[in-house]
């Protein structure tokens, strides 16, 4: 039954998008995190998606191929009174850009919704196919 | 005689299989809307249908004519596209808005295609249902 593979395809996309939402959540949660004594602050993470063939060449799912750390420089803020300030009075924060993360979140959520809708439509069509001839 | 009666049913069942196939292709496109480097695909329904109803075997490989605009161009009609296996009338869609990551999925178009295809799938289903009802009432003779 060829239409059943839609559930695999859209399901893989949904799980990939929810992983993306997860990463966005951790990035946003750590947006204001301050680096510890070793000076290594939190680095924003991004997912890399990859097409994965499913059965025939007509259906292509998605999977997360890797999680990459952002290579942007860590944000340094002058705040000599902060307990984590270094000798020059700078505090190292994470390199997460909250605006980018919000955009990323909206994009992921829209893609998630699209795939849910695809699954719903496929389900309706399959149910109607089951009733064929009645 | 019965074969004549079910001819129309045959046609619609082939159409239904192709509609399901196209639905699958479009679902893959929507699933890969955020995958870098993914190239959107689509099923040329007219070609696939002509293939399916013309030859006895459904989904025979179509002879895709390629345009040669230069004398040095090599026609690729006879070549099979290695990784894609047998090509069931599947083609690559034309990119409407180029993107930096090489993804050619136009989500608006894909969603429109998806809805369009599901309506057509359902109408084919109704044709089949009507046809089978007709045959059934002919058999029962009531």
Boltz contact constraints between the chains, C-beta under 6 A:
constraints:
  - contact:
      token1: [A, 2]
      token2: [B, 20]
      max_distance: 6.0
  - contact:
      token1: [A, 2]
      token2: [B, 24]
      max_distance: 6.0
  - contact:
      token1: [A, 3]
      token2: [B, 20]
      max_distance: 6.0
  - contact:
      token1: [A, 6]
      token2: [B, 24]
      max_distance: 6.0
  - contact:
      token1: [A, 6]
      token2: [B, 27]
      max_distance: 6.0
  - contact:
      token1: [A, 9]
      token2: [B, 27]
      max_distance: 6.0
  - contact:
      token1: [A, 9]
      token2: [B, 28]
      max_distance: 6.0
  - contact:
      token1: [A, 9]
      token2: [B, 31]
      max_distance: 6.0
  - contact:
      token1: [A, 10]
      token2: [B, 27]
      max_distance: 6.0
  - contact:
      token1: [A, 10]
      token2: [B, 31]
      max_distance: 6.0
  - contact:
      token1: [A, 13]
      token2: [B, 31]
      max_distance: 6.0
  - contact:
      token1: [A, 49]
      token2: [B, 34]
      max_distance: 6.0
  - contact:
      token1: [A, 49]
      token2: [B, 35]
      max_distance: 6.0
  - contact:
      token1: [A, 51]
      token2: [B, 32]
      max_distance: 6.0
  - contact:
      token1: [A, 51]
      token2: [B, 35]
      max_distance: 6.0
  - contact:
      token1: [A, 51]
      token2: [B, 38]
      max_distance: 6.0
  - contact:
      token1: [A, 57]
      token2: [B, 84]
      max_distance: 6.0
  - contact:
      token1: [A, 57]
      token2: [B, 85]
      max_distance: 6.0
  - contact:
      token1: [A, 58]
      token2: [B, 24]
      max_distance: 6.0
  - contact:
      token1: [A, 58]
      token2: [B, 25]
      max_distance: 6.0
  - contact:
      token1: [A, 59]
      token2: [B, 24]
      max_distance: 6.0
  - contact:
      token1: [A, 59]
      token2: [B, 28]
      max_distance: 6.0
  - contact:
      token1: [A, 60]
      token2: [B, 28]
      max_distance: 6.0
  - contact:
      token1: [A, 60]
      token2: [B, 32]
      max_distance: 6.0
  - contact:
      token1: [A, 62]
      token2: [B, 31]
      max_distance: 6.0
  - contact:
      token1: [A, 62]
      token2: [B, 32]
      max_distance: 6.0
  - contact:
      token1: [A, 62]
      token2: [B, 35]
      max_distance: 6.0
  - contact:
      token1: [A, 111]
      token2: [B, 33]
      max_distance: 6.0
  - contact:
      token1: [A, 111]
      token2: [B, 34]
      max_distance: 6.0
  - contact:
      token1: [A, 114]
      token2: [B, 30]
      max_distance: 6.0
  - contact:
      token1: [A, 118]
      token2: [B, 27]
      max_distance: 6.0
  - contact:
      token1: [A, 118]
      token2: [B, 30]
      max_distance: 6.0
  - contact:
      token1: [A, 121]
      token2: [B, 118]
      max_distance: 6.0
  - contact:
      token1: [A, 125]
      token2: [B, 118]
      max_distance: 6.0
  - contact:
      token1: [A, 125]
      token2: [B, 121]
      max_distance: 6.0
  - contact:
      token1: [A, 128]
      token2: [B, 125]
      max_distance: 6.0
  - contact:
      token1: [A, 133]
      token2: [B, 132]
      max_distance: 6.0
